[in-house]
Amino acid sequence: MNKSIELKITDINYEGMGIATYNNKTVFVERALKDEVVLAEIDFENKNFYRAHTTKVIQASKDRIIPPCATYEKCGGCQLLHAAYQKTLEYKLKTTNNTLKRIGKVDFEIKEILGMDEVFPYRNKVQIPVTSVDNKLVCGYFERRTHNIIPFKTCLLQSKQVDEIIIFIKNIFNEFKISGYNENSHEGILRHIMIRENKYNQIMIVLVINDNKLKCEEEIKNKIINKYPNVVSIIINSNTNKNNVILGDKSYPLYGKDEIIDELLGLKYKISHYSFFQINRCQAEVLYKKVLEYVGNAENVVDAYCGVGTITLSLSKIAKYVYGIEVVAPAIDNANENKKLNNVENVEFILGKVEDKIFDLLERVNIDCVVIDPPRKGLDAKVIEALKQSKIKRIVYVSCNPSSFARDIDLLKEDYEIKKATLVDMFAYTTGVECVALLERK
Ligand SMILES: C[S@@+](CC[C@H](N)C(=O)[O-])C[C@H]1O[C@@H](n2cnc3c(N)ncnc32)[C@H](O)[C@@H]1O
């Protein structure tokens, strides 16, 4: 399309895009801030709106900063890296409140967002896509709105050590002439490099391959552990599927066990490569403290969608008994190990879908509070029904997706109302935000 137009930005949307008007249609503009005048090129048009990207800032907002990243212009990672950090927090509050009003149809305003003291680096887990260009491996993050990989040397979000390890692995694979994956032809071997780094500077590496076995794996393993003795686990994950899901369902350990141990609020957690664990350790502690505050002095609590049991075990310190429910079997195995590791007695972990397990549990035990921390899609209709039919006094809803959160609030609002809510900034300079809300039965 490549048409260049001048736009006055009047607001910003939940995707971090500036909002303007052109030809009586809304334009969503990448890398533009409220009150700016920018030159933009249109990338997409339909009958309702345009999408464009900024090519030149003519009049800059006072909140604009120079993004401290060489690949920012192209990378799809940090959508708000051109704005002052404090301003990004204000945007998140505003857009979440708009979503709550529009989709949740409730008159409740979230006033607080808990930002980070030290922003970079904040990710303890990265998943780097890999491909081959001219018979050489290329790894990096995806370019905005494409699956083109931008080769990178460093990324602010992850530690320098992780940057180095990625490049080291890339060089080893080039040395052994093992190709990167091509998602169009479904050829090539190495699909993703996943790295987890714990509080004690130990590393887990997962090599996701489009095969059942990695050739030269002993040599590859030895090179990695000789150079990085703090690598405690190397897993080969086989993913031969033609889809965008990162991990396949078969794995074997090449070195060490399928676990790394991390720590949150003084408790230790074994985490397998299949298990969910909050990617921002500092802010996870901030979030969990809020959850504990909102749960208050409940007796019997359910931690639905419990992962490796982090909220469950934190709650075991203040509640009489806690029940964790989780669908991923390796995560529940970790949760049971974590119960022992921390000498906790007053919890039970249940393997299964929350929608299948919650009715029985609510019938079996007199539950007074439920913590729900679902994946992005939010709550299943059956879970909403179980909560509505129950006599539970308090729900603490932790959400990483304001839209599904607002939809669920709407579905629950006949029986429950929001009393308190806070945002926690887990993913600085991106549009991602975590919300924790206390709902009470009317
Ligand atoms: C956002 S994570 C929260 C995990 C945990 N509360 C934490 O803070 O680490 C959501 C978890 O829900 C699990 N999950 C997804 N769908 C589920 C379902 N229908 N029933 C039970 N667990 C589910 C995922 O495997 C994941 O561990």
Ligand as a Chemical Component Dictionary entry (heavy atoms), coordinates in Angstrom:
data_LIG
# 
_chem_comp.id                   LIG 
_chem_comp.type                 NON-POLYMER 
_chem_comp.pdbx_formal_charge   0 
_chem_comp.three_letter_code    LIG 
# 
loop_
_chem_comp_atom.comp_id 
_chem_comp_atom.atom_id 
_chem_comp_atom.alt_atom_id 
_chem_comp_atom.type_symbol 
_chem_comp_atom.charge 
_chem_comp_atom.model_Cartn_x 
_chem_comp_atom.model_Cartn_y 
_chem_comp_atom.model_Cartn_z 
_chem_comp_atom.pdbx_ordinal 
LIG C1  C1  C 0  -1.943 -18.624 34.124 1  
LIG S1  S1  S 1  -1.381 -20.200 34.615 2  
LIG C2  C2  C 0  -1.417 -20.013 36.359 3  
LIG C3  C3  C 0  -0.595 -20.996 37.134 4  
LIG C4  C4  C 0  -0.326 -20.639 38.590 5  
LIG N1  N1  N 0  -1.467 -20.097 39.264 6  
LIG C5  C5  C 0  0.867  -19.716 38.710 7  
LIG O1  O1  O 0  0.721  -18.563 39.130 8  
LIG O2  O2  O -1 1.998  -20.167 38.392 9  
LIG C6  C6  C 0  -2.746 -21.181 34.219 10 
LIG C7  C7  C 0  -2.584 -22.663 34.522 11 
LIG O3  O3  O 0  -3.834 -23.297 34.219 12 
LIG C8  C8  C 0  -3.579 -24.561 33.641 13 
LIG N2  N2  N 0  -4.825 -24.900 32.920 14 
LIG C9  C9  C 0  -5.204 -24.507 31.682 15 
LIG N3  N3  N 0  -6.467 -24.932 31.425 16 
LIG C10 C10 C 0  -6.882 -25.611 32.526 17 
LIG C11 C11 C 0  -8.088 -26.261 32.882 18 
LIG N4  N4  N 0  -9.121 -26.304 32.043 19 
LIG N5  N5  N 0  -8.178 -26.826 34.087 20 
LIG C12 C12 C 0  -7.123 -26.811 34.951 21 
LIG N6  N6  N 0  -5.954 -26.186 34.670 22 
LIG C13 C13 C 0  -5.828 -25.589 33.477 23 
LIG C14 C14 C 0  -2.331 -24.338 32.822 24 
LIG O4  O4  O 0  -1.673 -25.561 32.587 25 
LIG C15 C15 C 0  -1.533 -23.396 33.742 26 
LIG O5  O5  O 0  -0.719 -24.118 34.622 27 
# 
loop_
_chem_comp_bond.comp_id 
_chem_comp_bond.atom_id_1 
_chem_comp_bond.atom_id_2 
_chem_comp_bond.value_order 
_chem_comp_bond.pdbx_ordinal 
LIG C1  S1  SING 1  
LIG S1  C2  SING 2  
LIG S1  C6  SING 3  
LIG C2  C3  SING 4  
LIG C3  C4  SING 5  
LIG C4  N1  SING 6  
LIG C4  C5  SING 7  
LIG C5  O1  DOUB 8  
LIG C5  O2  SING 9  
LIG C6  C7  SING 10 
LIG C7  O3  SING 11 
LIG C7  C15 SING 12 
LIG O3  C8  SING 13 
LIG C8  N2  SING 14 
LIG C8  C14 SING 15 
LIG N2  C9  SING 16 
LIG N2  C13 SING 17 
LIG C9  N3  DOUB 18 
LIG N3  C10 SING 19 
LIG C10 C11 SING 20 
LIG C10 C13 DOUB 21 
LIG C11 N4  SING 22 
LIG C11 N5  DOUB 23 
LIG N5  C12 SING 24 
LIG C12 N6  DOUB 25 
LIG N6  C13 SING 26 
LIG C14 O4  SING 27 
LIG C14 C15 SING 28 
LIG C15 O5  SING 29 
# 
